[in-house]
């Protein structure tokens, strides 16, 4: 569907930020328009756990005053941004999709929220998510709805962030990815998702699911928008010793130049084996675009991912059991069946089993990183299926082989910690979006954003919007 002409809320983050900077429109007017759209569409989409109307308008007034006084902070200044409900926002309930944390009100911002505020962003609300960022919503919480078609999957667990970005309910959103929760929702909702290298973004003030697998990233309507957000939130943090000390590149410069000579790897077997034809066609078309833009297409052999996929569940389960140890012991009745089940599983994994998983994971990480000595990026599907209906998702629990297929292209990159960018890249026969994925070496997010921006400059998939007008 074509973008609704003249709708301010469906502009790119970059575009609306430029208009605010030039004074063509005020942050207050943009925020009012955003809140008006949320009020109209949110009752049917359930993208938000909480909308912060009053404080958002107050922040917008301050942004306008600062910009008028010549104190422009950068491309996010005055732009409404949403944050996933696992991020602490001072004085605002932060429930992480759970009942066990339903009364938790933090007395400080998460580092990512604080850095968004420092960049001048308007925090417009907290997006809805699955329970504890695992694979299903708590039974007491209404799931987010895919704005393209309510009968289709929204992805997990950053579904609210992706729905909000797709439906024009924010210009970008903070999200997280432990097994695919930036990439699946981005593909399902036709938006762009950037999962950075593990450690690129501080996790201070962010509820853990599995700390060594959790990646904090961004979802927006373009690669440039996602990159600009990442640049604002990334970097070392004394409050999180695992936050990497590597310098953060100038991601806003990624659209300059081009991708001539960039080496894009692809594994013909991995990209086609048991992969639905529509997804294969979208990958082939994307490869042709990269080739036409001057990239060198290089055939590679990706390491076997079957063990990493198999190990992901017990790895995640052990860490989730540790995270929830006290709450689960004291308030077991407040947990939904899916998260409770994974916690119980984690408690049953032996020390020897977990140690073997960690050793295999270290080997796999090195095998993946070794590929980037010969290529700059790797092109893969996000999932092997066509867009999934909710009815199909409901059967996954009865078909472990289908779950493993779904996880094949996402979980391994959380096990290895490598960055990945999801881009809308086609339309299925049912009219739903199809996404693809680019992978890069550790801390090579600039290459991802550069390639994504070039792809989106020469394609129109990211300009499609659900027909909510």
Secondary structure as GFF3:
##gff-version 3
##sequence-region A 1 469
A	DSSP	three_ten_helix	8	10	.	.	.	ID=ss1
A	DSSP	alpha_helix	13	22	.	.	.	ID=ss2
A	DSSP	alpha_helix	27	45	.	.	.	ID=ss3
A	DSSP	beta_strand	48	51	.	.	.	ID=ss4
A	DSSP	alpha_helix	53	68	.	.	.	ID=ss5
A	DSSP	beta_strand	80	84	.	.	.	ID=ss6
A	DSSP	alpha_helix	111	118	.	.	.	ID=ss7
A	DSSP	beta_strand	122	127	.	.	.	ID=ss8
A	DSSP	three_ten_helix	131	133	.	.	.	ID=ss9
A	DSSP	alpha_helix	159	166	.	.	.	ID=ss10
A	DSSP	beta_strand	172	177	.	.	.	ID=ss11
A	DSSP	alpha_helix	183	189	.	.	.	ID=ss12
A	DSSP	beta_strand	192	195	.	.	.	ID=ss13
A	DSSP	beta_strand	215	220	.	.	.	ID=ss14
A	DSSP	alpha_helix	223	233	.	.	.	ID=ss15
A	DSSP	three_ten_helix	251	253	.	.	.	ID=ss16
A	DSSP	beta_strand	263	266	.	.	.	ID=ss17
A	DSSP	alpha_helix	268	272	.	.	.	ID=ss18
A	DSSP	alpha_helix	277	292	.	.	.	ID=ss19
A	DSSP	beta_strand	296	299	.	.	.	ID=ss20
A	DSSP	alpha_helix	306	323	.	.	.	ID=ss21
A	DSSP	alpha_helix	325	330	.	.	.	ID=ss22
A	DSSP	three_ten_helix	332	334	.	.	.	ID=ss23
A	DSSP	alpha_helix	337	348	.	.	.	ID=ss24
A	DSSP	alpha_helix	351	371	.	.	.	ID=ss25
A	DSSP	beta_strand	377	381	.	.	.	ID=ss26
A	DSSP	alpha_helix	390	394	.	.	.	ID=ss27
A	DSSP	three_ten_helix	396	398	.	.	.	ID=ss28
A	DSSP	alpha_helix	400	407	.	.	.	ID=ss29
A	DSSP	alpha_helix	411	416	.	.	.	ID=ss30
A	DSSP	beta_strand	420	427	.	.	.	ID=ss31
A	DSSP	beta_strand	433	440	.	.	.	ID=ss32
A	DSSP	alpha_helix	445	457	.	.	.	ID=ss33
A	DSSP	three_ten_helix	461	463	.	.	.	ID=ss34
###
